[in-house]
Structure formats: C-alpha cells, structure tokens
Amino acid sequence: MSPRKAAALRAGDRTLREHLIATAERMMAERGAAGLTVRAIAREAGVADGVLYNHFAAKEELLAHALRARAEAIGRTLGPLPEAGGGTVEENLRAYVRHGLTVHRELLPALAGLVAQPDVLARFSALSGGDADWRARLAGYLRAERDLGRLAPDAPVDAAVSMIVGACHEPVLSVLFQGEELARRAPADSADGLVAVVLRGIGPR
C-alpha cells in the first residue's frame, strides 16, 4: 500500500473502496453533487486521482454508490418502518409516507447535481433494488395488510404505491425542473392528506 493510501485509511479499518464511497457521500451531504469531480473526491480522500479507477470502472459508479450510501444514512435517522399487523394501517401508512418524503427531500441537494448525469441515476437505481428499497417495502407492506384482511381484498396495491411514490417525487421534480423560486413544496400535513385519499381507495369496505 502506498504512503498516501495508508494515510487515507489511518483513522479506521475501512477498505480503500469504502473510504472513497464514504468520502464522496460526505461531500454530497455537505455541498451536493454539482461539480463533484474525480480530482475533488481524490483530494478529499487523501489519495492520488488515479486510485479511484483501481476500485471503480468510472466516476459514475462511485457516485452511484455514494448516493446509495447517502440514502441509507438518511434512512437510518428515521428508524425502522412498520410491519404489517401492528398498530393501525393509517398510522403505519403515514410512517411510510413521511419516510419517503423525508428521504427524497434530504437527497435533493445530491439529485440536483445529477440531473445531467443519467448514467449515475441508472446505476443508483440498479443498486437500490431488493427488499430494503423503500418502494418495495411499501408494496410488500400493503400486500401483507391485504392478506391479513386489514385492507379490501381487491385493494389495488400497485396503484396505491404509484400514487404515494409519485407524491414523494413531486416536490423533488418541482425543484429540479422549475427551480427553487417556483418549486412546489410539500405542505406540512401532506402525509395526512395523502394517506386519507389512499385509504379511501384501498381500505376495507
């Protein structure tokens, strides 16, 4: 290991790949993703520019992993999502909606700098699959509640998920495509209103 690599890892037991992802994630959190170059990340990480390409095929791969790490870090601050069968469906669904709104809002500074980099977003989407993904967790939760009889037996779960995900995306897209001045902000009670509308369509009858 070169002296610069050793110095970069001196403070912990992470691998150099993990160190680079953590560095890029921290930079995204502090200053967004706009202008986040290989040179800037390398300097912040304390390594030579070319070291990044020993661990990632391209800058886009590193940024996708950093964005994923950022989303996971935000999610950890929000606590676990409710499981089916506990509490009330209304309370649980409100928790899922608030989780989605918060994650999307907190990711906005990073996403705003990546609109012109679709390859990063495509890689991020590929990394975000599986049961840990918020959208998949939401769909699984609603199907489980339907199986338990706490939702209508013919509840259109996919439509409900699309409605909730779209509502969480809207404030982000509003900022990205209309700018800060014209953007539509999600009102404080948006989770309550959205849950009420969704439950009218999928609640037990």
C-alpha positions in Angstrom: 0.0 0.0 0.0 1.4 3.4 -0.9 2.1 6.0 1.8 -0.9 8.1 0.6 -3.3 5.2 0.7 -2.0 4.3 4.2 -2.5 7.9 5.4 -6.1 7.9 4.0 -7.0 4.8 6.0 -5.1 5.6 9.1 -8.2 6.7 11.1 -10.2 3.5 10.7 -10.5 -0.1 9.5 -12.4 0.6 6.2 -11.1 -0.7 2.9 -10.0 2.0 0.5 -13.1 1.4 -1.7 -15.3 2.0 1.4 -13.2 5.1 2.3 -13.8 6.5 -1.2 -17.5 5.9 -1.1 -17.8 7.4 2.4 -15.8 10.5 1.2 -18.0 11.1 -1.8 -21.1 10.5 0.3 -19.9 13.1 2.9 -19.2 15.6 0.1 -22.6 15.1 -1.4 -24.2 15.7 2.0 -22.2 18.9 2.6 -22.2 20.5 -0.9 -24.4 18.5 -3.2 -23.3 16.6 -6.3 -22.8 19.5 -8.6 -19.2 19.8 -9.7 -18.2 16.7 -7.8 -15.1 15.7 -9.8 -12.7 12.8 -9.5 -9.9 15.2 -8.5 -12.0 16.8 -5.8 -13.0 13.4 -4.4 -9.4 12.1 -4.5 -8.1 15.2 -2.8 -10.7 15.0 0.0 -10.0 11.3 0.4 -6.2 11.9 0.5 -5.3 9.7 -2.5 -4.0 10.2 -6.0 -6.6 10.8 -8.7 -5.9 7.5 -10.5 -6.6 5.5 -7.3 -10.3 5.8 -7.9 -10.1 3.9 -11.1 -8.5 0.9 -9.3 -11.7 0.4 -7.4 -14.4 1.8 -9.8 -14.9 1.4 -13.5 -15.9 5.1 -13.8 -16.7 8.1 -11.7 -20.4 7.4 -12.3 -20.1 4.1 -10.5 -18.5 5.8 -7.4 -21.2 8.5 -7.4 -24.0 5.9 -7.6 -22.5 4.0 -4.6 -22.1 7.3 -2.7 -25.7 8.3 -3.5 -26.9 4.9 -2.2 -24.8 5.4 0.9 -26.4 8.8 1.4 -29.9 7.4 1.1 -29.1 4.7 3.6 -27.7 7.2 6.0 -30.8 9.3 5.8 -33.0 6.2 6.3 -31.1 5.2 9.4 -32.1 8.5 11.1 -35.7 7.8 10.5 -36.0 4.5 12.4 -37.5 1.2 11.2 -40.6 1.1 9.0 -43.7 -0.5 10.5 -44.5 -4.2 9.9 -48.0 -5.4 8.8 -50.4 -6.3 11.6 -49.2 -3.9 14.2 -50.7 -0.6 15.1 -53.3 0.8 12.7 -53.0 0.8 8.9 -53.4 4.6 8.9 -50.6 5.2 11.4 -48.3 2.7 9.6 -49.0 4.1 6.1 -48.4 7.6 7.4 -45.0 6.5 8.6 -44.2 5.1 5.2 -45.2 8.3 3.5 -43.3 10.5 5.9 -40.2 8.3 5.4 -40.5 8.7 1.6 -41.0 12.4 1.8 -38.0 12.9 4.1 -35.6 10.7 2.2 -36.5 12.5 -1.1 -36.2 15.9 0.4 -32.8 15.2 2.0 -31.5 13.6 -1.2 -32.5 16.7 -3.2 -29.1 18.5 -3.0 -27.3 15.4 -4.4 -30.0 14.7 -7.0 -30.0 18.3 -8.3 -26.4 17.9 -9.3 -27.0 14.6 -11.1 -29.9 15.5 -13.4 -27.4 15.8 -16.3 -25.8 12.5 -15.4 -28.4 9.8 -16.2 -25.8 7.1 -16.0 -25.3 7.8 -12.3 -29.0 7.7 -11.6 -29.4 4.5 -13.6 -26.6 2.8 -11.7 -28.1 4.1 -8.4 -31.5 2.6 -9.4 -29.8 -0.7 -10.1 -28.1 -0.6 -6.6 -31.4 0.3 -4.9 -33.3 -2.9 -5.8 -34.4 -5.6 -3.4 -36.4 -5.8 -0.2 -34.5 -3.0 1.5 -35.8 -0.5 -1.1 -38.5 1.8 0.3 -40.8 1.4 -2.6 -40.5 -2.4 -2.5 -41.0 -2.3 1.3 -44.2 -0.2 0.9 -45.6 -2.5 -1.7 -44.8 -5.5 0.5 -46.4 -3.9 3.5 -49.7 -3.1 1.7 -49.9 -6.7 0.2 -49.3 -8.1 3.7 -52.1 -5.9 5.2 -54.4 -7.0 2.4 -53.6 -10.7 3.1 -54.4 -10.0 6.8 -57.8 -8.6 5.9 -57.0 -5.1 7.1 -57.4 -3.8 3.5 -60.0 -4.5 0.9 -59.5 -8.0 -0.6 -59.3 -6.4 -4.1 -57.2 -3.4 -3.0 -55.2 -2.1 -6.0 -51.9 -2.1 -4.2 -49.8 -1.3 -7.3 -51.9 1.8 -8.0 -51.7 2.9 -4.3 -47.9 2.5 -4.4 -47.6 4.5 -7.6 -49.7 7.3 -6.1 -47.6 7.5 -2.9 -44.3 7.3 -4.7 -45.4 10.0 -7.2 -46.4 12.3 -4.4 -43.0 11.9 -2.8 -41.3 12.5 -6.1 -43.3 15.6 -6.9 -41.5 18.1 -4.6 -38.1 16.9 -5.9 -39.1 17.1 -9.5 -40.6 20.6 -8.9 -37.3 21.9 -7.6 -35.2 20.2 -10.3 -37.3 21.4 -13.3 -38.8 24.7 -12.0 -36.0 25.9 -9.7 -36.1 26.9 -6.1 -38.2 30.1 -6.7 -41.1 28.3 -8.5 -40.9 24.9 -6.8 -44.0 23.5 -5.1 -43.2 22.5 -1.5 -44.9 19.6 0.2 -47.2 21.1 2.9 -46.6 20.0 6.5 -49.8 17.9 6.5 -49.3 16.3 3.1 -48.7 12.9 4.6 -52.1 13.0 6.4 -54.0 14.1 3.3 -52.3 11.5 1.1 -52.9 8.7 3.5 -56.6 9.7 3.8 -57.0 9.7 0.0 -55.2 6.4 -0.5 -57.2 4.6 2.2 -60.5 5.7 0.6 -59.5 3.5 -2.3 -57.9 0.5 -0.6 -59.4 0.4 2.9 -61.9 -2.3 3.9 -65.4 -1.8 2.8 
